[in-house]
Amino acid sequence: MARVADEFEVYCQAESLWERGTQAVDQVPRDVFFGRVGRDGRQYAPYGPATAFLVLPHHALGRGVAAAAGLRPGPGAPDPWREVVAAITSLATATWAALAVAGLFRAARALGADERRAALAAALLGSATFLWPYGTFFYAEPISAALLVWGVAWHLEGRALPGAAAWCAAFLVKSTNLVLAPALALLPAAAALAPGQSSPDDLRRALRAAAPALGATVVAAMVHAEWNAWRFGDPLQFGYDWTELLRPGERPRPFLLTEAPRGLVGLLLTPGKSLLLFAPPLVLALARAPALWRAHRGAALAALGAGATALLFFASYFYWEGGYAFGPRHLLPVVPLLLLPLAVGPAPRRAALAAVVVVGVSVQALGATVSFMEDQAMGEAARSSAYYERHAPDDPAVPAGRPLNRYRLDYNPLVSYPRRLAAHLAGAGPADGGLELLPLHLGRVDPGLRGLGWGVAAAAMALLAGAAWRLRAALAG
C-alpha cells in the first residue's frame, strides 16, 4: 500500500506548524496518509510533539532562501518552491548530527580526556558510525542523539538543570527514548555517592541528585499522555496504525519478548543491521568499558545501561530493524553514549584504529550516497523484496499480532549498495540518470535552481571545512 514517506510527514508537520499553528498534516491526501485521524477529524503523524519545533528554524531558513530566490508556492509537482524549502528544512538533521559530535567532544573533555583524545572520539562518531548517513536523512534519530549526549555532558560538568532539560527534549522527540530514563538517571545518582556508600542518608543524597533527571522524565511522560489524549482521546495512543500489516482482525502486539532473540541476532549479527558493523568504533569503546567504570562509575552505568536497555527493548519491538532504514536506526541515539569509554584508558592502537576507520567510513559512505528506499522498496510480488519477506496469513512463523512482512536476516546492503552506486555513476540513477545530489536534484526540478543548489552545498562544505580545520588543530595539539 503506497503512503507518504515517514521523512516527508515530518516536513509536513513543520510546514503546518509554520502556516497554521498546528502539527496536523491535513495537506497530505487521506489515501496516502500514515498515522491516525484525531478526535477533531484532522490527520496526525505518529511522532513526538517536539520534532517539528526543533526543525522549524531550518524550515524558516528554507522559506527565506526561497523568497530571496524569487520563488513562490505553485500547484502541481514538481514545485520548485517546495523542493528548495524541503531541502533546506531537511538540513536540520545534518546540524543536529554535528551537534551530537560536538556533544561527545564536550562529554569526553568532562571525563578528563585531553583535547586530542576528545577530538578523536568525536571524529570517530562523525565519520565512522551511521550518524553520518543519518545526517543526510530526515529522521529524528540525530536529534535524539545530540540531546542525549549533551545531557550527559552537562551532567558531567555539574549542570544538572540544562542536562535534565536536554533529556526532557529528547524524550519529547520520541516517546521510546523514555525507556532510557532509568539508566540516564544513574549518572547523577552515582556521582553523588562514593563507592560502597549505601546508608539512608547516602541514598537520599543520590535521589536528590537524580531529581532533575527524574523530573524531566515525569514531565515528558505527562506531555506525551496529554498530547495523545487531546489528539486521540487515549493517553497511550501514539498515532500508529499497523492494522494494514497484520492478519485481519488481529490486535497489534508492539512488544513481544519471545521475538527478542530474533531481534538480538538481527541487531548484533546480521549484515544489514549489526550495530557493530554500522558503528565499528564501538569495538574500541567496549574494550575500554572497565576503564570508564574505574574512572567514572556514573557515566559507565548511564552509557552501558542505556545501550543495554535500548538493545533489549528494541529487540522485542514490532519492527526492530527500524522499518525502511539504513542500519539499526533505533539504536543510533545511544551510539554517542556508548563511545564515552574512548575518553579514558589507553589510547587505541594505530592498527586497530585504522581498521575501524576503514570499515566504518566505507560503510557510511555507501549509506550517504545510495538511497535506502531505492534498495529496500517492496514490489507487488510476494517475494520481490530483498529487505522484507511477506508471509501468508496462515503462516505459523509469524506470531499473532505481529506484521506479516518480516525483515530478511540475510539482507546485505554491503553487496547491493555498491552495485547501485556503480549504476548511478554510470548514469543509470532512479530519476533520470546519475547521482542524486542536492544541486543536481534541484537542477532537474528547475534548471534555474542549479546555482542555488550549488550555493547551499558550498555553504555546507565551508562549515564542514571549518570544523575539519578545528579538528586538525585539536589532533595536532
Residue pairs with C-beta under 8 A, 6 or more apart in sequence:
1 244
2 32
3 32
3 33
3 34
4 12
4 28
4 32
4 33
4 34
5 373
6 34
6 139
6 323
7 90
7 137
7 138
7 139
8 86
8 138
9 25
9 28
9 34
9 35
9 45
9 47
10 45
10 47
10 51
10 52
10 55
10 138
10 139
10 140
11 59
11 86
11 89
11 90
11 138
12 25
12 27
12 28
12 45
13 23
13 25
13 45
13 47
13 51
13 52
14 52
14 55
14 56
14 59
14 89
15 27
15 59
15 85
16 22
16 23
16 24
16 25
16 26
16 27
16 52
17 23
17 52
17 53
17 56
18 56
18 59
18 60
18 63
22 42
23 44
23 45
23 49
23 52
24 38
24 40
24 42
24 43
24 44
25 33
25 35
25 43
25 44
25 45
26 42
26 43
28 43
30 43
33 43
34 45
34 46
34 241
35 43
35 44
35 45
35 46
35 239
35 240
35 241
36 43
36 44
36 46
36 231
36 232
36 237
36 239
36 240
36 241
37 43
37 44
38 44
38 231
38 232
39 230
39 231
39 232
39 233
44 231
44 232
44 239
45 239
46 238
46 239
46 240
46 241
47 140
47 174
47 239
48 140
48 171
48 172
48 173
48 174
48 175
48 224
49 172
49 223
49 224
49 227
50 169
50 172
50 173
51 140
51 143
51 173
51 174
54 92
54 96
54 143
54 169
54 173
55 89
55 92
55 93
55 143
57 92
58 88
58 89
58 90
58 91
58 92
58 95
59 85
59 88
59 89
59 92
61 88
62 84
62 85
62 86
62 87
62 88
62 89
63 85
65 84
65 85
65 88
65 452
65 456
66 81
66 84
66 85
69 84
69 449
69 452
71 80
71 81
71 84
72 81
73 79
73 81
73 82
74 80
74 81
78 445
78 446
80 442
80 445
80 446
80 448
80 449
83 441
83 442
83 445
83 446
83 449
84 442
84 449
84 452
87 438
87 441
87 442
87 453
87 456
88 456
89 138
90 137
90 138
91 456
91 460
92 138
92 143
93 134
93 135
93 136
93 137
93 138
93 139
93 140
93 142
93 143
94 135
94 136
94 142
94 460
96 135
96 142
96 143
96 145
96 146
97 126
97 131
97 132
97 134
97 135
97 142
97 145
97 146
98 126
98 135
98 467
99 146
99 150
100 125
100 131
100 142
100 145
100 146
100 149
100 336
101 122
101 123
101 125
101 126
101 131
102 122
103 146
103 149
103 150
103 152
103 153
103 336
104 118
104 121
104 122
104 125
104 149
104 153
104 336
104 339
104 340
105 118
105 119
105 121
105 122
106 118
106 150
106 153
106 157
107 149
107 152
107 153
107 156
107 336
107 340
107 343
108 117
108 118
108 121
108 122
108 340
108 342
108 343
109 115
109 118
109 343
110 153
110 156
110 157
111 156
111 292
111 295
111 296
111 299
111 340
111 343
111 344
112 295
112 343
112 344
113 121
113 342
113 343
113 344
115 474
115 477
116 474
116 475
116 477
117 342
117 343
117 347
118 343
118 474
119 471
119 474
119 475
120 342
120 348
120 475
121 339
121 340
121 342
121 343
122 471
123 471
123 475
124 281
124 284
124 339
124 342
124 356
124 357
124 360
125 131
125 281
125 335
125 336
125 339
126 132
127 357
127 360
127 361
127 364
128 279
128 280
128 281
128 356
128 357
128 359
128 360
128 361
128 364
129 278
129 279
129 280
129 281
129 282
129 335
129 339
129 360
129 364
130 278
130 279
130 326
130 327
130 328
130 332
130 335
130 363
130 364
130 367
131 142
131 145
131 332
131 335
131 336
132 364
132 367
132 368
133 326
133 327
133 364
133 367
133 368
134 141
134 142
134 326
134 329
134 332
135 142
136 368
137 326
139 325
139 329
140 173
140 174
141 329
141 330
141 332
141 333
142 332
143 170
143 173
144 170
144 173
144 174
144 177
144 332
144 333
145 332
145 333
145 334
145 335
145 336
146 336
147 166
147 167
147 169
147 170
147 173
148 166
148 167
148 170
148 177
148 180
148 184
148 306
148 333
148 334
148 336
148 337
149 336
149 337
150 163
150 166
151 163
151 164
151 165
151 166
151 167
151 170
151 184
152 163
152 184
152 187
152 299
152 302
152 303
152 337
152 340
153 163
154 160
154 162
154 163
154 166
155 163
155 187
155 188
155 191
155 213
156 187
156 296
156 299
160 188
160 209
160 212
160 213
161 212
163 188
163 212
163 213
164 212
164 213
164 215
164 216
165 216
167 181
167 184
167 213
167 216
167 217
168 216
168 217
168 219
168 220
170 177
170 333
171 177
171 178
171 181
171 216
171 217
171 220
171 221
171 224
172 220
172 223
172 224
174 333
175 224
175 238
176 313
176 314
176 330
177 333
178 217
178 220
178 221
178 224
179 309
179 310
179 313
180 306
180 309
180 310
180 333
180 334
181 213
181 214
181 216
181 217
182 305
182 309
183 301
183 302
183 305
183 306
183 308
183 309
184 213
184 302
184 305
184 306
185 210
185 213
185 214
185 217
186 210
186 298
186 301
186 302
186 305
187 213
187 298
187 299
187 301
187 302
188 209
188 210
188 212
188 213
188 298
189 206
189 207
189 209
189 210
189 298
190 206
190 297
190 298
190 301
191 209
191 296
191 298
192 205
192 206
192 208
192 209
192 210
193 202
193 205
193 206
195 297
224 235
224 238
225 235
225 236
226 235
228 234
228 235
228 236
228 237
228 238
228 239
229 235
231 237
231 239
232 239
240 252
240 254
242 252
242 254
242 318
242 403
243 252
245 403
245 404
245 405
246 252
246 401
246 402
246 403
246 404
247 393
247 400
247 404
248 393
250 400
250 401
251 401
252 318
252 401
252 402
253 318
253 399
253 400
253 401
253 402
254 317
254 318
255 313
255 316
255 317
255 318
256 316
256 399
256 401
256 402
257 316
258 399
259 315
259 316
259 320
259 399
259 402
260 312
260 315
260 316
261 315
262 315
262 320
262 409
263 314
263 315
263 316
263 317
263 320
264 311
264 312
264 315
265 409
266 273
266 315
266 320
266 321
266 407
266 409
267 273
267 274
267 275
267 311
267 314
267 315
267 320
267 321
267 328
267 331
268 274
268 275
268 276
268 311
270 409
270 410
270 411
271 277
271 410
271 411
271 412
271 413
271 414
272 321
272 327
272 387
272 407
272 408
272 411
272 412
272 413
273 321
273 322
273 327
273 328
273 407
274 328
275 282
275 311
275 327
275 328
275 331
276 282
276 283
277 327
277 359
277 363
278 326
278 327
278 328
278 363
278 364
279 335
279 338
279 360
280 355
280 356
280 359
280 360
280 363
281 339
281 342
281 356
281 360
282 335
282 338
282 339
283 352
283 356
284 342
284 348
284 352
284 353
284 356
285 338
285 339
285 340
285 341
285 342
286 338
286 341
287 341
288 341
288 342
288 344
288 345
288 346
289 300
289 304
289 341
290 345
291 341
291 344
291 345
291 346
292 299
292 300
292 303
292 340
292 341
292 343
292 344
292 345
293 300
294 344
295 344
295 345
296 344
299 340
300 340
300 341
302 337
303 334
303 337
303 338
303 340
303 341
304 338
306 334
306 337
306 338
307 334
307 337
307 338
310 330
310 331
310 333
310 334
311 331
314 320
314 328
314 330
314 331
317 330
318 402
318 403
319 403
319 407
320 330
320 407
321 328
321 329
321 407
322 328
322 329
322 330
323 329
324 372
324 373
324 376
324 387
325 372
326 367
326 372
326 413
327 367
342 348
348 356
363 414
366 413
366 414
366 417
366 418
366 421
367 413
367 417
369 421
369 424
369 435
370 413
370 417
370 420
370 421
370 424
371 430
371 436
372 413
374 420
374 430
375 386
375 387
375 413
375 416
375 417
375 420
376 385
376 386
376 387
376 388
376 411
377 385
377 387
378 384
378 385
378 387
378 388
378 390
378 405
379 385
382 390
383 389
383 390
385 408
386 408
386 411
386 416
387 407
387 408
387 411
388 405
388 406
388 407
388 408
389 405
389 406
389 407
389 408
390 404
390 405
390 406
391 397
391 398
391 404
391 405
391 406
392 404
393 404
395 404
397 406
398 404
398 406
423 429
424 434
424 435
424 436
425 434
425 435
427 433
427 434
429 435
429 436
430 436
431 441
431 444
432 444
434 440
437 457
438 453
438 456
438 457
439 450
439 453
439 454
439 456
439 457
440 450
440 453
441 453
442 449
442 450
442 452
442 453
443 449
443 450
443 453
